[in-house]
Structures are given as structure tokens and as C-alpha cells.
Amino acid sequence: MEETQMTRRQMLRGMATATAAAMSPALASSRAYAAQAPAGSPGPLSASVLPAGVRSRFVDGVNGLRMHILEAGFETTGRRAVLLLHGFPELAYSWRKQLVPLAAAGFHVFAPDLRGYGRTSGAESVKYADDLRPFSTINRIRDLLGLIHALGHRSVAAVFGHDFGSPLSGWCACARPDVFRSVVMMSAPWGGTASLPFNTANATTPPPVPPDPNAIYNELAKLTPPRKHYQRYYQTAEANENLWHPSQGLHNFLRAYYHMKSADWKQNHPHPLAARTASEWAKLPRYYVMDLDRGMSQQVALEMPSAAEIAANRWLPDSELRVYTEEYGRTGFQGGLNGYRGSPDDVNLQVFAGRTIDVPAMFMGGKSDWGVYQNPGALERLEKVHATKYQGTRLIDGAGHWVQQEHPDALNPLLLDFLKRHA
């Protein structure tokens, strides 16, 4: 009896092996990676929170990630692709108002939760002390190349990026113009590539001493009242806990944060700054140049919108904000905050020194968005120096920082026109 049972086990194992061998490699690979998904990890987003025609799914084996994406236009094979990159504190969900209109124009459109965000898992860093090398810009480009190929494309007709996704989209277009065929950057101008020391071997005088990178932050701390820059604050160990478990509650924190950076906050009247100095930066709102003694949750709590203002909000009603609350309530913010901390591997970006964006490029944003101007001169350098096929700047009336959510009625036609002319 024991020998007969063993023979049956061997037979069943042989059948399983033969079945696996007969599988398509893609299916076998997908199942293998799916088995590696972290225990208790969430499934796709509920269709109840998504527009009709948008699906939520996972793409396994993307540079070590199990990447969550939202996509539209997937029903028809052979379409050209459009890639959408979100910012902080955003998600793939931030593009919910663009996915269907762009797909209706004939494209396969997909937006991932970027490394460290949302439902993407597999190599994320959620602790402050964890290794930052996976969060380098080059590794993020590898993430996106892997996703594009996994979805059956060799290139994308365009990459559109907002906030943190804006400079990332610029780097994609700069590094791989053969893959990222055009680019639209939103709300945060791409800063260009590095400038290496030049002709130093023939210099007859010592090179100038580089400026102290901490000087401007020290000057901010001397202002009355003392101030600090939000990006420096987001690099600290305390930032994640301050955002994740604020005294007012996570939902109210996100409500106030989105409110202050939108056109709904009537104090937003942005304009170019004269220079990168503490006195000029002091003109920025407190969500950019904070009070020295406050964390971000305490800072934005001072401008919490009223119940009437919240009820009147049509671009981010509570039902949609709750998607962000639930996602960040589960993950915290450290994965996103790592994008403000830099990576030891970012030194490798010097291999692109002197390169420009040489595919069709545009910049879009809201007229009430200080993000366009917080880095003095950045937009002008993008327009005149960093992009050789620049197609223009468009700033939308009545929109603040969250332009693709606040005014899709004005933004989407601009994106479609760009694709029509340049994709």
C-alpha cells in the first residue's frame, strides 16, 4: 500500500510538472510572481470608485515590484500607449479624470502607483532607516521601462507627469527619447541635467568655492517669524508620523492639504520670484515655507476649509478623498517622502550631463499654483534651455496645484491636442 501511494504522488507531481511546462511563459511567470505578493496585501481598487471603462489590476515582475495600475483603452490590442505619472501625496487614482478621455482618442492609457505608493508592492521602503538606493531616479526609470514592456509596448506616444511625476517624466524623456516619444510636465518644471566642472585642467586660478547648500535654510530660520522649507521638513524622520497620524485625523489633514494648494484657497496668488533667497522664499505660502515650530499637519490645520466649503467642493468630494485616506491610512507616507530625500545612486545621473529633452515637450499647470514658481527661473530654463522641441506653456484659469483633478474640462482638451499634434 505504501509503495502504491508513493507512485500515485509521483504521478500527480509529474502531471503538475507537465501542466506547468505547457503553460505560456507569461502565465507561468504571472502566477509565480503573484505567489510572491505580500500576505494580506490588498486586491484591485473597487470598481465602485472608478469611472466606467477604467480597470484596476496588478502587473507582476516589474523591476522587483508588483505594480498596481489603473488603465483604460485596454480592450483593443495594438493601440499606442500613454503613461501617466502622479505626484505627492497622490496615486494612480489622481488621473481618474484623464484615463477615459485619452482612451477615447484611441490610446492605451495607464497610470501606476509609483514605487513606494499605494498598492504597488515588492521592493518598497516603509521605514525611515531603509536603503534609499531603490528610490533613485534611474531605478524609477527602470520601473517604468519594465512596466511598458510588461504591457506589450516598446514605447509610449507620450508620458504625462504631475508634481513629483513631472520631473520624473522629464528624466524619462531625456534618458530614453526612443521610448518616451513626447512629454508634458505639470506643476513642477524639470530642472535639467547636471553641469560638470569644465576646463579646470587649464585654469590658471583656483575654482570658485561652491556656495553653502545650507545657507538659505539657515537664513529662513532667522526670519521673523522663523521659517523652514517643506522639502527639508519632508526629509526628516518625524514627517511620516506627523502626516500619517495627525491630531486632526488623516482625512481632515488631507482635506486641508489639498484645499490650501488648490485654487479654492483664495490666498493663492502666485508670481515669479526674483531669486533663490530666504527673503523671496518668505513670500511663498506656509505649505511651502512653513513655520519653524510646526509640522505640516499643524500648518495646514490653520486653514481647514469649513463644512460649507467642503460640501461645495466638486473636484474632490469626500467620497473621492476617502480613497486617498484609506490608501495612506494603510501605507503611511514614507514611501512617497523618500522622493524628497534623494538617493546615493542619483550621482549616476551625471552620465546625462549636458543632455536636453529632444522630443516634443510642454509644461502645463494652474494659474493659482505656486509650484510653477517656487524654484525661481526653473520654468524659463525649461522653456529656453532644457527642451529643444518646446511646444509652449499653458496655465489654466481657476486651477491650483492639482490641475488634472481641479479642471479636467480645461486640461484634457490641451492634452488631446498635444497628442494629436505630436504623438
C-alpha positions as CSV (number, residue, x, y, z in Angstrom):
1,M,0.0,0.0,0.0
2,E,2.8,2.5,0.9
3,E,4.6,1.8,-2.4
4,T,1.3,2.3,-4.4
5,Q,0.6,5.6,-2.6
6,M,4.0,6.9,-3.4
7,T,3.6,6.0,-7.1
8,R,0.4,8.0,-7.2
9,R,2.1,11.0,-5.6
10,Q,4.8,10.8,-8.2
11,M,2.3,10.6,-10.9
12,L,0.4,13.7,-9.7
13,R,3.7,15.6,-9.4
14,G,4.6,14.6,-13.0
15,M,1.2,15.7,-14.2
16,A,1.6,19.1,-12.4
17,T,5.1,19.5,-14.0
18,A,3.8,18.7,-17.4
19,T,0.9,21.2,-17.0
20,A,3.3,23.9,-15.9
21,A,5.5,23.3,-18.8
22,A,2.6,23.5,-21.2
23,M,1.6,26.9,-19.8
24,S,2.5,30.0,-21.7
25,P,5.7,31.6,-20.1
26,A,3.8,34.8,-19.4
27,L,1.0,32.9,-17.5
28,A,3.5,30.9,-15.5
29,S,5.5,34.0,-14.7
30,S,2.4,35.9,-13.6
31,R,1.4,33.1,-11.3
32,A,4.8,32.8,-9.9
33,Y,5.1,36.5,-9.1
34,A,1.5,36.5,-7.8
35,A,2.5,33.9,-5.3
36,Q,5.2,36.3,-4.0
37,A,2.7,39.1,-3.2
38,P,2.9,40.1,0.4
39,A,0.5,38.3,2.7
40,G,-2.6,40.4,3.3
41,S,-1.8,42.8,0.5
42,P,-4.9,44.5,-1.0
43,G,-6.5,43.5,-4.2
44,P,-7.5,45.8,-7.0
45,L,-9.4,49.0,-6.3
46,S,-13.1,48.6,-6.2
47,A,-14.9,49.4,-9.5
48,S,-17.3,51.5,-7.4
49,V,-14.7,54.2,-7.0
50,L,-13.5,54.2,-10.7
51,P,-15.1,55.7,-13.8
52,A,-16.7,53.2,-16.2
53,G,-14.1,51.9,-18.6
54,V,-11.2,52.0,-16.1
55,R,-9.9,48.9,-14.5
56,S,-7.5,48.3,-11.6
57,R,-5.0,45.4,-11.8
58,F,-1.5,44.3,-10.9
59,V,1.5,43.8,-13.2
60,D,4.0,41.4,-11.7
61,G,7.7,41.2,-12.1
62,V,8.4,44.9,-12.8
63,N,11.9,45.6,-11.7
64,G,11.2,43.6,-8.5
65,L,7.8,45.2,-8.0
66,R,4.2,44.0,-8.1
67,M,2.9,47.2,-9.7
68,H,-0.7,48.4,-9.3
69,I,-2.0,50.3,-12.3
70,L,-5.2,51.9,-13.5
71,E,-5.8,51.6,-17.2
72,A,-8.3,52.4,-20.0
73,G,-8.4,51.5,-23.7
74,F,-7.1,48.0,-22.9
75,E,-9.9,46.3,-24.8
76,T,-8.3,46.8,-28.2
77,T,-4.8,45.5,-28.9
78,G,-2.2,47.4,-31.0
79,R,-3.0,50.8,-29.6
80,R,-0.3,53.3,-28.9
81,A,0.3,53.9,-25.3
82,V,0.2,56.9,-22.9
83,L,1.8,56.8,-19.5
84,L,0.6,59.0,-16.6
85,L,2.8,59.6,-13.5
86,H,1.4,61.0,-10.3
87,G,2.9,63.2,-7.6
88,F,2.8,63.5,-3.8
89,P,0.6,62.8,-1.9
90,E,-1.2,61.4,-4.9
91,L,-1.8,58.0,-6.5
92,A,-2.7,56.5,-9.9
93,Y,-6.2,57.4,-8.8
94,S,-5.2,61.1,-9.3
95,W,-5.5,60.5,-13.1
96,R,-9.1,59.1,-12.9
97,K,-10.4,62.1,-14.9
98,Q,-8.0,61.7,-17.8
99,L,-7.9,57.9,-18.4
100,V,-11.2,57.6,-20.3
101,P,-11.0,60.7,-22.4
102,L,-7.5,59.8,-23.5
103,A,-8.5,56.2,-24.2
104,A,-11.5,57.5,-26.3
105,A,-8.9,59.2,-28.5
106,G,-7.5,55.7,-29.4
107,F,-4.8,55.2,-26.9
108,H,-4.0,52.5,-24.3
109,V,-3.6,54.7,-21.2
110,F,-2.2,53.5,-17.9
111,A,-1.2,55.1,-14.6
112,P,0.8,53.2,-12.0
113,D,1.1,53.7,-8.3
114,L,4.7,54.6,-8.3
115,R,7.4,52.9,-6.2
116,G,6.6,53.3,-2.5
117,Y,3.0,54.4,-3.1
118,G,-0.5,52.8,-2.8
119,R,-1.0,49.2,-3.8
120,T,2.4,48.8,-5.6
121,S,4.5,46.4,-3.5
122,G,7.6,44.2,-3.6
123,A,10.5,46.5,-3.0
124,E,9.1,49.5,-1.3
125,S,10.8,51.1,1.7
126,V,8.4,52.0,4.5
127,K,10.9,52.7,7.3
128,Y,12.9,55.8,7.5
129,A,16.2,54.0,8.0
130,D,15.8,51.7,5.0
131,D,18.1,51.8,1.9
132,L,17.3,54.7,-0.4
133,R,19.1,53.3,-3.4
134,P,15.9,51.7,-4.8
135,F,14.4,55.2,-4.9
136,S,17.0,56.6,-7.3
137,T,15.8,58.4,-10.4
138,I,17.5,55.8,-12.7
139,N,15.8,52.9,-10.8
140,R,12.4,54.6,-11.1
141,I,13.0,54.9,-14.9
142,R,13.8,51.2,-14.9
143,D,10.4,50.6,-13.1
144,L,8.6,52.4,-15.9
145,L,10.5,50.7,-18.7
146,G,9.7,47.4,-17.2
147,L,6.0,48.3,-16.9
148,I,5.8,49.5,-20.5
149,H,7.4,46.3,-21.8
150,A,5.3,44.1,-19.5
151,L,2.2,45.6,-21.0
152,G,3.3,44.8,-24.5
153,H,4.7,48.1,-25.7
154,R,8.1,49.1,-26.9
155,S,7.5,52.8,-26.4
156,V,4.8,55.3,-25.3
157,A,3.4,58.0,-27.5
158,A,3.6,60.4,-24.5
159,V,4.4,60.5,-20.8
160,F,2.4,63.0,-18.7
161,G,3.7,63.7,-15.2
162,H,2.3,65.9,-12.4
163,D,4.2,67.2,-9.3
164,F,6.9,64.6,-8.4
165,G,5.9,62.8,-11.6
166,S,6.7,65.9,-13.6
167,P,10.5,65.9,-13.2
168,L,10.4,62.1,-13.4
169,S,8.7,62.3,-16.8
170,G,11.3,64.9,-17.9
171,W,14.1,62.5,-16.9
172,C,12.4,59.7,-18.8
173,A,12.2,61.8,-22.0
174,C,15.8,62.9,-21.6
175,A,17.2,59.4,-20.8
176,R,15.2,57.4,-23.3
177,P,13.7,59.5,-26.1
178,D,13.3,56.3,-28.2
179,V,10.8,55.0,-25.6
180,F,9.2,58.2,-24.3
181,R,8.3,59.9,-27.6
182,S,6.9,63.1,-26.1
183,V,6.3,64.6,-22.7
184,V,4.0,67.0,-20.8
185,M,5.2,68.2,-17.4
186,M,2.7,69.7,-14.9
187,S,3.1,71.9,-11.9
188,A,6.8,71.3,-11.3
189,P,9.3,72.3,-14.0
190,W,12.1,69.8,-14.8
191,G,15.4,71.2,-13.6
192,G,17.6,69.8,-16.3
193,T,20.8,67.7,-16.2
194,A,23.9,68.3,-14.2
195,S,26.7,70.7,-15.3
196,L,30.1,69.1,-14.8
197,P,33.2,71.3,-13.9
198,F,34.6,72.4,-17.3
199,N,38.2,73.3,-18.4
200,T,39.5,73.0,-14.9
201,A,42.8,71.4,-16.2
202,N,43.7,74.6,-18.0
203,A,42.6,77.0,-15.4
204,T,45.2,79.4,-14.0
205,T,43.2,80.4,-10.9
206,P,41.5,78.1,-8.3
207,P,37.9,77.3,-9.0
208,P,35.4,79.3,-7.0
209,V,34.2,78.0,-3.7
210,P,30.8,76.4,-4.2
211,P,28.0,78.1,-2.1
212,D,27.0,76.6,1.2
213,P,23.8,74.5,0.4
214,N,22.6,75.1,3.9
215,A,22.9,78.8,3.8
216,I,19.4,79.6,2.6
217,Y,17.8,77.2,5.2
218,N,19.8,78.9,8.0
219,E,18.6,82.3,6.7
220,L,15.0,81.1,6.7
221,A,15.4,80.1,10.4
222,K,16.4,83.7,11.1
223,L,13.3,85.3,9.6
224,T,10.6,86.8,11.8
225,P,8.8,84.5,12.4
226,P,11.3,81.8,11.8
227,R,10.6,79.5,8.8
228,K,11.7,76.3,7.2
229,H,11.3,74.8,3.7
230,Y,8.8,72.0,3.3
231,Q,11.2,69.8,1.3
232,R,13.7,69.9,4.1
233,Y,11.0,69.0,6.6
234,Y,9.9,66.1,4.4
235,Q,13.4,64.7,4.7
236,T,13.2,64.4,8.5
237,A,12.4,61.2,10.4
238,E,9.3,62.9,12.1
239,A,7.5,63.8,8.9
240,N,5.9,60.5,8.2
241,E,4.3,60.2,11.6
242,N,3.2,63.8,11.5
243,L,1.3,63.3,8.3
244,W,0.1,59.7,9.0
245,H,-1.3,60.2,12.5
246,P,-2.2,63.9,12.8
247,S,-4.2,65.2,15.7
248,Q,-7.0,66.3,13.4
249,G,-7.2,62.9,11.8
250,L,-5.8,61.8,8.5
251,H,-8.9,62.6,6.4
252,N,-9.0,66.2,7.7
253,F,-5.3,66.6,7.2
254,L,-5.6,65.5,3.6
255,R,-8.6,67.8,3.1
256,A,-6.8,70.8,4.4
257,Y,-3.6,70.0,2.4
258,Y,-5.5,69.6,-0.9
259,H,-7.5,72.7,-0.1
260,M,-4.6,75.0,0.6
261,K,-2.7,74.1,-2.6
262,S,-5.8,74.5,-4.8
263,A,-7.5,77.5,-6.4
264,D,-10.2,77.2,-3.7
265,W,-7.7,78.8,-1.2
266,K,-8.2,82.4,-2.2
267,Q,-4.8,83.5,-0.8
268,N,-3.0,81.7,-3.7
269,H,-1.8,84.5,-6.0
270,P,1.5,83.1,-7.4
271,H,4.0,85.1,-9.3
272,P,7.7,84.7,-10.3
273,L,10.2,85.1,-7.6
274,A,13.3,87.3,-8.2
275,A,15.9,84.9,-6.8
276,R,16.5,81.9,-4.6
277,T,16.9,83.8,-1.4
278,A,15.3,83.5,2.0
279,S,13.6,86.8,1.6
280,E,12.0,85.8,-1.7
281,W,11.0,82.3,-0.4
282,A,9.3,84.0,2.5
283,K,6.7,85.2,0.0
284,L,5.6,81.6,-0.5
285,P,2.6,80.3,1.4
286,R,3.1,78.4,4.6
287,Y,2.6,75.0,2.9
288,Y,5.9,75.7,1.1
289,V,7.8,77.7,3.6
290,M,6.5,76.5,7.0
291,D,6.7,78.0,10.4
292,L,9.8,76.6,12.1
293,D,7.9,75.3,15.1
294,R,5.1,73.5,13.2
295,G,4.8,70.2,11.4
296,M,2.9,70.1,8.1
297,S,-0.3,68.7,9.7
298,Q,-0.3,71.6,12.2
299,Q,0.4,74.1,9.5
300,V,-2.4,73.2,7.2
301,A,-4.9,72.7,10.1
302,L,-4.9,76.5,10.4
303,E,-6.6,76.7,7.0
304,M,-9.1,73.8,7.3
305,P,-12.0,74.6,5.0
306,S,-15.4,75.0,6.5
307,A,-18.1,72.4,6.3
308,A,-19.9,74.5,3.7
309,E,-16.7,74.8,1.6
310,I,-16.2,71.0,1.7
311,A,-19.8,70.4,0.7
312,A,-19.4,72.8,-2.2
313,N,-16.2,71.0,-3.5
314,R,-17.0,69.3,-6.8
315,W,-13.5,68.4,-7.9
316,L,-12.6,66.4,-4.8
317,P,-15.8,65.4,-2.9
318,D,-15.4,63.4,0.3
319,S,-16.2,60.1,-1.4
320,E,-13.1,60.6,-3.7
321,L,-10.8,62.0,-0.9
322,R,-11.7,58.9,1.1
323,V,-9.8,56.8,-1.5
324,Y,-6.6,58.7,-0.5
325,T,-7.4,58.5,3.2
326,E,-7.8,54.7,3.0
327,E,-4.7,54.1,1.0
328,Y,-2.4,56.4,3.0
329,G,-4.0,55.2,6.2
330,R,-2.8,51.7,5.3
331,T,0.6,52.5,3.9
332,G,1.7,55.7,5.6
333,F,3.7,58.3,3.7
334,Q,7.3,57.2,4.0
335,G,7.5,55.6,0.5
336,G,6.4,58.9,-1.0
337,L,8.5,61.0,1.3
338,N,11.6,59.1,0.2
339,G,11.4,61.0,-3.1
340,Y,12.3,64.2,-1.2
341,R,15.4,62.6,0.4
342,G,17.5,61.9,-2.7
343,S,19.4,58.6,-3.2
344,P,23.1,57.8,-3.1
345,D,22.7,56.4,-6.6
346,D,21.4,59.8,-8.0
347,V,25.1,60.6,-8.6
348,N,24.8,58.3,-11.6
349,L,22.6,60.9,-13.3
350,Q,25.8,62.7,-14.2
351,V,26.1,60.4,-17.1
352,F,23.4,62.6,-18.7
353,A,25.3,65.8,-18.1
354,G,24.6,68.3,-20.8
355,R,21.7,66.4,-22.4
356,T,18.4,68.0,-23.2
357,I,14.9,66.8,-23.8
358,D,14.8,66.4,-27.5
359,V,11.3,65.2,-28.0
360,P,8.2,67.4,-28.2
361,A,7.6,68.9,-24.7
362,M,5.2,71.1,-23.0
363,F,4.5,72.5,-19.5
364,M,1.0,72.8,-18.1
365,G,-0.3,74.0,-14.7
366,G,-2.8,76.1,-12.8
367,K,-2.6,79.8,-12.7
368,S,-3.2,79.6,-8.9
369,D,-0.2,77.1,-8.4
370,W,2.8,78.4,-6.6
371,G,4.6,75.2,-7.6
372,V,5.3,76.8,-11.0
373,Y,7.4,79.5,-9.4
374,Q,8.8,78.2,-6.2
375,N,12.2,77.4,-7.9
376,P,13.0,80.8,-9.4
377,G,13.8,80.7,-13.1
378,A,13.1,77.0,-13.5
379,L,10.2,77.4,-15.9
380,E,12.2,79.9,-18.1
381,R,15.1,77.5,-18.2
382,L,12.8,74.6,-19.3
383,E,11.3,76.8,-22.0
384,K,14.6,78.2,-23.4
385,V,17.4,75.7,-22.5
386,H,16.4,72.3,-21.3
387,A,13.9,71.3,-24.1
388,T,14.9,71.7,-27.7
389,K,11.5,71.0,-29.1
390,Y,9.5,73.0,-26.7
391,Q,5.8,73.4,-27.7
392,G,4.7,76.0,-25.2
393,T,3.4,76.7,-21.7
394,R,-0.3,76.6,-20.7
395,L,-1.5,77.8,-17.3
396,I,-5.2,77.2,-16.6
397,D,-7.6,79.7,-15.0
398,G,-9.3,78.6,-11.9
399,A,-6.8,75.7,-11.2
400,G,-4.2,75.4,-8.4
401,H,-1.6,72.7,-7.9
402,W,-4.0,69.8,-8.5
403,V,-4.7,70.8,-12.1
404,Q,-5.7,67.4,-13.5
405,Q,-8.2,67.0,-10.7
406,E,-9.4,70.6,-10.4
407,H,-10.0,71.4,-14.0
408,P,-10.0,68.3,-16.3
409,D,-12.5,70.1,-18.5
410,A,-9.8,72.6,-19.4
411,L,-6.7,70.3,-19.2
412,N,-8.0,67.3,-21.1
413,P,-8.5,69.2,-24.4
414,L,-5.0,70.5,-24.1
415,L,-3.6,67.0,-23.6
416,L,-5.6,65.7,-26.5
417,D,-4.5,68.5,-28.8
418,F,-0.9,67.8,-27.8
419,L,-1.3,64.1,-28.7
420,K,-3.0,65.0,-32.0
421,R,-0.1,67.2,-33.0
422,H,2.9,65.3,-31.6
423,A,2.2,61.7,-30.7
